[in-house]
Amino acid sequence: MDDDDDLILSPLDAGAAGLPPSRGEGCLARFDPDELTDEMGADFGSLFQLEE
């Protein structure tokens, strides 16, 4: 018996992702901008820059 056979992986843990920290409650809940990093997702910073 291999040691690899003793390792049991949960399918629920395989693709699990967590939410970043948030501020506010209810309708005012939003992600905390001070805690967001580039590794956490898309960067929309250039969306609001005007083309010249």
C-alpha positions in Angstrom: 0.0 0.0 0.0 1.4 3.4 -1.0 1.6 6.4 1.3 -0.3 8.3 -1.5 -3.3 6.0 -0.9 -3.6 7.4 2.7 -4.2 10.9 1.3 -7.9 11.6 0.9 -8.7 14.8 -1.0 -12.1 16.4 -0.6 -13.7 17.6 -3.9 -15.0 20.6 -2.0 -11.5 21.7 -1.0 -10.1 21.4 -4.5 -11.7 24.6 -6.1 -12.6 26.5 -3.0 -12.0 30.2 -3.0 -12.5 32.7 -0.3 -13.7 36.3 -0.4 -11.4 39.2 0.4 -12.1 41.2 3.6 -15.0 43.5 3.4 -16.3 46.7 5.0 -19.9 47.7 5.9 -23.0 45.6 6.3 -26.1 44.8 4.2 -26.6 47.1 1.2 -23.4 49.0 2.1 -21.1 46.0 2.1 -18.1 46.3 -0.2 -14.6 44.8 -0.5 -12.0 46.6 1.6 -9.8 48.4 -1.0 -6.9 48.6 1.4 -6.8 44.8 1.5 -7.1 44.1 -2.2 -4.0 43.0 -4.2 -3.4 42.2 -7.9 -3.3 38.5 -7.1 -6.9 38.6 -5.9 -8.5 39.3 -9.3 -9.0 41.7 -12.1 -7.6 45.2 -12.2 -10.1 47.8 -13.3 -7.8 50.8 -12.8 -7.4 51.5 -16.5 -11.1 51.4 -17.1 -11.5 54.9 -15.8 -8.6 56.4 -17.7 -9.5 58.6 -20.7 -7.8 58.0 -24.0 -5.9 61.0 -25.4 
